[in-house]
Amino acid sequence: MSKYQNKPLSPHLSIYRPQITSILSISHRVTGFILFVAMTILVWLICAITYCDAMEVLKSISDLLNANILGKILKTAIIIVMFCMFFHLLNGIRHLFWDIGKGFELKSVYRSGYLVIIGAILLTIGISCYIFFN
């Protein structure tokens, strides 16, 4: 019995080589959770604006965004949430094509996966430049 104690009962994730399909699948779930948290914070901010003095809340948010270190952290968080939104959106469109039976060929799966990543990065850069540097 003792010679079997150190053997795993089932294969562990560490023995598998990461593939674009598995990475995108896990990333889709992670970005969905990040978006859930971000939307919860957004609803909380909307409630704060609704039930408090709106101009004072907006001034506080503006002051936070213009602060040195905290402002950079908040802007980085906004960019991360924006990337998550675009990634989740584009990967969701990819899944819709799969739902109608399109794009199951291995070459198409990899091509669409890379397009999702590149598209999310480009959209994030473009919108971030428009928002923060306009």
N, C-alpha and C positions, 0 to 999 in steps of 0.2 A: 504494500500500500504506500510506503514512503517514497518509492521511486516515481509515483504519479502525482505527488503533491505539488511539484513545481511546474507542471505542465498546465497551460491554459485550457479552459473548458471549450472555448470557441475562439476563432481567429480575432485578433485585435486590429483596430484600425491602423496601427503603426506598421503592420506588415504589408499593407496595400500601398501601391504607388498612387499618389494623388493624380486624378485625371480632371480635365476641364469640366466634364459633366458632373462629377461629384462635388467639385469646388463650387460650381455655379448653383447646384442644388442646395448646399449648405448655406451659401451666401444669400440665396433667395429667402431662406428662413430667417437668417440673422437680420437682413435688411427689413424684413417684415416686422420683426420685433422692435428694431430701432425706430421704425416709423410709428408703431403703436405708442411707444414711449414719447416720441416727439409730438404726436397728436394729442396725447394726454396733457402734456405741458402747454400746448397751444390752446386747448379748451380751458385750462386753468387760467391762462393769461386773458382769454376773452371774457371769462367770468369776472376776473379782477377788473378789467376795463368797464364791464357792464355795471358792476355793483359799487365801484369806487369812482373817484374823480378821474375820468378818462384822460384828461390832459396831463394830470400828475403822473399817472401810470406810464403813459407814452413818454413823458419827459424822463422818468426813471429808466425806462428801457433805452432811450437815446443816450442818456448819460453812461449807462453800462457799456453800450456799444462803442462809445468814444473813449472809454477808459483805456489805459495803456495795456496792461497784461490781461485783465478780465475781458476787455473788448476783443483782443486777439483770440482769446479762448472761445468767446461766444461766436465770433465770425467763423472760426474753424469748425465749431459745432454746427453752425448753419450750413457750411459747405459740405460737411459729412452727411447731414440729413438730406441735403439736396442730392448728393450722389446716391444715397440709398433710395431716394424717391425715383430718380431716373433709372437706376439699375432694376429696381423692383417693377417699374412700369414696362421697361423694354423686355425684361425676362418674362413678365406676364403676357406680353404680346406674343413672345416666342411660344409660350405654353398654349395660347389660343390657337396658333397654327398647328401645334401638335394635336389639339383636341379635334381638329377637322381632318387629321390624318396627313398633314403636310410636314416635310422636313425630317423624316425619320431615318434617312440615309446617314451613314456615319459621317460622310463628308459634310453634309448639311448641318448636322448637329454641332460639329466643331466650328464650322463657319458662322453659324448663327450665335454660338456662344461667344466667339471672339467679337462679333459685331455688337453684341449686347454690352460687353466690357468697354469697347472703344466708343460706342455711342454714349454710354453713361458718362465716361470721362470727358468727352467733347462737350456734351450738353452741360455738364457741371462747370467746366472751365468757361464756356461761353456765357452762361447765365450769371456766374460769379463775377466775371469781369464787368458785365452789364450792371449788376447791382452795386458792387463795391467800388468800381472805378469810373462810374458814369457821372 
